[in-house]
Amino acid sequence: MRTTTVNPVHPVHPVPRPGSALSRVRNLGILAHVDAGKTTVTERILFATGTTHKRGEVHDGTAVTDFDPQERDRGITIFAAAVSCDWEGHRINLIDTPGHVDFADEVERALRVLDGAVAVFDAVAGVEPQSEAVWRQADRHGVPRIAFVNKLDRAGADLDAAVASIRDRLHTVPLVVQWPIGVEEHFTGVVDLVALRALTWPDEKSGLHAGEVPDELREEALRRRHLLEEAVAELHPRALEEFCAEGRLSDSSLAAALRDVTCTGEGVVVLCGSAYRNRGVEPLLDAVVSYLPSPLDVAPAKGTSAPTSRDTAAVHSADGTSGAGVAAGTAERAADPTQPLAALVFKVAQAPTGRLTFLRLYSGTLRKGDSVLDAGTGRTERVGRILRVQADRHADVTEALAGDIVAVIGPKAARAGATLCAPHAPLLLEPPGTAEPVVSVAVEAVRSTDSERLVGLLARLAEEDPSIAVRTDPETGQTVLSGMGELHLEVAVEKLRRAGGLELRVGRPQVGYRETVGRGVRGVLFRHVKQDGGAGQFAQVVLDVEPLERTEGGEEFVFASTVTGGRVPQEWIRAVEAGCRDALAEGPLGGHRVTGVKVTLTDGATHPKDSSDLAFRTAGRLALRQALGGCAMVLLEPVVEVTVTVPEESVGSVLGDLAARRGRVSGQVVRGSAGVVTATVPLAELFGYATRLRSRTQGRGTFTARPTGFAPAAG
């Protein structure tokens, strides 16, 4: 049973546009570093809103949003989970996002469809590396945020220090609207600086009590309220006018100004509490409703409109007017249920109920049974069911309106990033960005009979997680799985094992080496004679082999002929060239492909009856193999250009690590507080580099890699 709240707290400032249902919707995400308490905050929100009747715990595997078996086993959030709840007449669509850097792409897709976010910080650690990373992601998407400093009941918790780290490391203006009552294990509540009241939770099972600020805290509360008013006045023109005229701000003016600066991103409201002890959750929900924007408050969705392959330019809407967005160009869709449908797919998942396609509706109304257009592929899909999602539980609804986040069953081919829209009004929305994978492993089924099943499971895995890349190496024949980090790939492989019951062999991918000629040979004579009854084979060739001067984008193999007097007819010269190309497939050092070679046919001989195209092709292949055996060969390995961005204090450590990996530094610059190092590194040395870089830079280092060709291998 939930404890009844005494003196419930309500928002102290008005919610904008109360006449519209959309003004009472909040689409928000929970963002933070690993172990800052994101999932616990989400669980307490679900409990406080009556969505669940028992508090889920991450440590004992009962968290609603960590429903995947791997999440419960590892105790971390891996997959973004969507839930819906109601608070004070508002519907909150909430996405609990992963905090580990390997799953940053999952956060990216969630941020693309959110209107606001709650950033959770540890009261002891302050801003941690991944907190900084997700904050920058939110900056790129222009998502307004409020901050919740969690774990104030821990030893060493310090709200002021956490706020200072927000100011210094995130370069924003923190607007602290709460002050803790008690510290560490004595933390029992907060002073609401906007309404100047005390909010306390006497114990973990008691509800919220609101009352007067205790006399011993009032002076400090008034001082902090004045500092808050000054900070807001510096950011908000109307608040500045009132502050200069009156010397203070009224509660309503302060609250309205806080909402404005939050929505514009000029400042961030800071609240505090202990989610695990169930303290501070109700005021956080009030702040979400009061300060974060509704779908009506964000800019209309922008996309590209164009006729579909079915000539939708000629299709008209029911009222006889042309469908919105049919002409090619840029179009906007406001959050209006009466507008043509425009929805973005941000996640695809397999569930016992079928293939779930998660949508954010930007405009229009989606009803059960509707046919929608995938604007990217021109394919028409039918929506069989619409679901209001509660993590791994679902509730059927008959329709979804603009501003909603729902899942649908029916679309068979829509991928993450696809736009589903009204067929008569096609619109293509910008998809979420996808980072390039940085770590790869080779995967194969232990039993050959499972190979086909593995292919299907890999295709499904890549569909559900666009940051996973699957390819078959054309040289080694290995199936290579690439992702954002070693934990990311470890989770992906375990998912394959559990989903298909497969035994898998996972290892380091083989590197595709090359061979080239260091010093050539001249005058290699080869005579091909074969007699086995009937017409025989005869061909004689003389070859010169030399290194080819390599130029960027140039030829890897050049064939020339200096034969004169018709000693070898032109059509058979082409056969010799084809045979030489055949010989390049395997070099003498290790059977690797040969590159960077120039071969010249200098002489040859024919037989009036036994010479043929096949004979000269065979002679060319065998002659070049013999010639390569006499050359000084060089083994080449693939190299990549790596650009590493790290904090300035980590540059020396990174340079040393690159040198240990046989890297050659080609550039080093400073950009702001970060150092950028460019180096050429053998591909074989980059296995595990992502994890090593993060450990050396406390998770703050990133790198990109671009293949640049091949270089002589060391040793």
Salt bridges, closest charged atoms under 4 A:
GLU57 OE2 - ARG44 NH2 2.90
ASP73 OD2 - ARG498 NH2 2.86
GLU88 OE1 - HIS10 ND1 3.29
ASP102 OD1 - HIS100 ND1 3.85
ASP102 OD1 - ARG694 NH1 2.27
ASP105 OD2 - ARG109 NH1 2.92
GLU106 OE1 - ARG109 NH2 2.52
GLU106 OE2 - LYS347 NZ 2.87
GLU108 OE1 - ARG140 NH2 3.16
GLU108 OE2 - HIS141 NE2 2.74
ASP115 OD1 - ARG360 NH1 3.09
ASP122 OD2 - LYS151 NZ 3.91
ASP122 OD2 - ARG154 NH1 2.77
GLU128 OE2 - HIS33 NE2 3.89
GLU132 OE1 - ARG169 NH2 2.78
GLU132 OE1 - ARG700 NE 3.68
ASP139 OD2 - ARG136 NH1 3.74
ASP139 OD1 - ARG145 NH2 2.86
ASP153 OD2 - ARG277 NE 3.08
ASP160 OD2 - ARG224 NH2 3.21
GLU185 OE2 - HIS186 NE2 3.47
ASP192 OD2 - ARG197 NE 3.26
GLU204 OE2 - ARG277 NH1 2.61
GLU212 OE1 - ARG218 NH2 3.66
GLU220 OE2 - ARG223 NH2 2.66
GLU220 OE2 - ARG224 NE 2.79
GLU229 OE2 - ARG225 NE 2.62
GLU230 OE2 - HIS226 NE2 3.24
ASP251 OD1 - ARG225 NH2 3.05
ASP260 OD2 - HIS236 NE2 2.82
ASP260 OD2 - ARG238 NH2 3.33
ASP297 OD2 - ARG259 NH2 2.98
GLU381 OE2 - ARG379 NE 3.20
ASP392 OD1 - ARG393 NH1 3.97
ASP396 OD1 - ARG385 NH2 2.79
GLU399 OE1 - ARG367 NE 3.41
ASP404 OD1 - ARG91 NH2 2.05
ASP404 OD1 - ARG388 NH1 3.33
GLU444 OE2 - ARG505 NH1 3.13
ASP450 OD2 - ARG447 NH2 2.83
ASP450 OD1 - ARG453 NH1 3.45
GLU463 OE2 - ARG355 NH2 3.14
GLU464 OE1 - LYS495 NZ 2.70
ASP465 OD1 - ARG109 NH2 3.67
ASP465 OD2 - HIS488 NE2 2.77
ASP473 OD2 - ARG471 NH1 3.78
GLU475 OE2 - ARG514 NH1 2.64
GLU490 OE2 - ARG74 NH1 3.22
GLU494 OE1 - ARG497 NH1 3.98
GLU494 OE2 - ARG498 NE 2.95
GLU503 OE2 - ARG447 NH1 2.84
ASP544 OD2 - ARG522 NH2 3.26
GLU577 OE2 - ARG581 NH2 3.27
ASP582 OD2 - ARG617 NE 2.87
ASP603 OD1 - ARG567 NE 2.67
ASP610 OD2 - HIS607 ND1 3.99
GLU637 OE2 - ARG662 NH1 2.65
GLU641 OE1 - ARG706 NH2 3.22
GLU649 OE2 - ARG700 NH1 3.54
ASP657 OD2 - ARG661 NE 3.20
ASP657 OD1 - ARG696 NE 3.90
GLU685 OE2 - ARG662 NE 3.20
